[in-house]
């Protein structure tokens, strides 16, 4: 799918919410929040472009650790 849509999206100037995501991870922005969703049954680590706050734990993080089918809610 990326091979077909990649050039079309690039030509249209469409940019990902967060570049360089591991396979199976989706990122979405909702207002000030960045939502990360792991769609696979394996652990995934997502490096963030700048430190963010994990809304659930309140901790400042430079990366998000997503367990199998895990999620993270982050705020700048």
SEROLO-665592 format. One record per residue (C-alpha): residue in one letter; residue number from 1; x, y, z. Coordinates in Angstrom, 2 decimals, m for minus. Layout:
<pts>
(pt A NUM (X Y Z))
...
</pts>
This chain:
<pts>
(pt X 1 (0.00 0.00 0.00))
(pt X 2 (2.83 2.40 0.86))
(pt X 3 (4.44 1.73 m2.51))
(pt X 4 (1.27 2.85 m4.28))
(pt X 5 (0.13 5.71 m2.07))
(pt X 6 (3.53 6.98 m0.91))
(pt X 7 (4.38 8.90 m4.10))
(pt X 8 (0.84 10.30 m4.38))
(pt X 9 (0.84 11.55 m0.78))
(pt X 10 (4.31 13.04 m1.20))
(pt X 11 (3.31 14.84 m4.39))
(pt X 12 (0.26 16.26 m2.57))
(pt X 13 (2.44 17.51 0.31))
(pt X 14 (0.80 15.26 2.91))
(pt X 15 (3.03 14.80 5.96))
(pt X 16 (2.70 12.11 8.65))
(pt X 17 (1.65 13.12 12.16))
(pt X 18 (4.92 11.62 13.44))
(pt X 19 (7.61 10.45 11.04))
(pt X 20 (9.57 7.24 11.49))
(pt X 21 (6.99 5.18 13.36))
(pt X 22 (7.72 1.48 13.82))
(pt X 23 (5.60 m0.92 11.77))
(pt X 24 (2.13 m1.39 13.22))
(pt X 25 (2.07 1.91 15.15))
(pt X 26 (m0.41 4.68 14.35))
(pt X 27 (m0.19 8.31 15.52))
(pt X 28 (m3.06 10.80 15.63))
(pt X 29 (m3.35 14.35 16.92))
(pt X 30 (m6.43 15.49 18.81))
(pt X 31 (m6.03 19.09 19.93))
(pt X 32 (m2.96 19.28 22.19))
(pt X 33 (m2.74 15.49 22.49))
(pt X 34 (m0.71 12.94 20.55))
(pt X 35 (m2.28 9.48 20.58))
(pt X 36 (m0.13 6.45 19.82))
(pt X 37 (m1.72 3.09 19.07))
(pt X 38 (0.16 m0.18 18.70))
(pt X 39 (m1.80 m2.49 16.40))
(pt X 40 (0.54 m5.49 16.73))
(pt X 41 (1.14 m8.15 19.39))
(pt X 42 (4.75 m7.03 19.94))
(pt X 43 (6.40 m4.36 22.09))
(pt X 44 (7.15 m1.10 20.25))
(pt X 45 (9.21 1.94 21.26))
(pt X 46 (8.44 5.31 19.66))
(pt X 47 (11.13 7.99 19.93))
(pt X 48 (9.60 11.44 20.20))
(pt X 49 (10.98 14.51 18.40))
(pt X 50 (10.89 16.45 21.70))
(pt X 51 (10.02 15.59 25.31))
(pt X 52 (6.32 15.23 26.04))
(pt X 53 (4.21 14.45 29.10))
(pt X 54 (2.53 11.07 29.42))
(pt X 55 (m1.01 12.10 30.40))
(pt X 56 (m1.69 8.89 32.33))
(pt X 57 (1.47 8.85 34.47))
(pt X 58 (2.30 12.57 34.44))
(pt X 59 (5.93 11.73 33.63))
(pt X 60 (8.01 13.65 31.10))
(pt X 61 (9.17 11.21 28.42))
(pt X 62 (11.53 11.25 25.43))
(pt X 63 (10.05 8.03 24.05))
(pt X 64 (6.85 6.05 24.44))
(pt X 65 (6.95 2.36 25.28))
(pt X 66 (3.93 0.59 23.83))
(pt X 67 (3.10 m2.91 24.93))
(pt X 68 (1.31 m5.35 22.64))
(pt X 69 (m1.83 m3.58 21.39))
(pt X 70 (m0.92 m0.74 23.77))
(pt X 71 (m1.66 2.96 23.65))
(pt X 72 (m0.14 6.19 24.90))
(pt X 73 (m1.66 9.64 25.34))
(pt X 74 (0.93 12.40 25.30))
(pt X 75 (0.87 16.20 25.59))
(pt X 76 (3.57 18.70 24.60))
</pts>
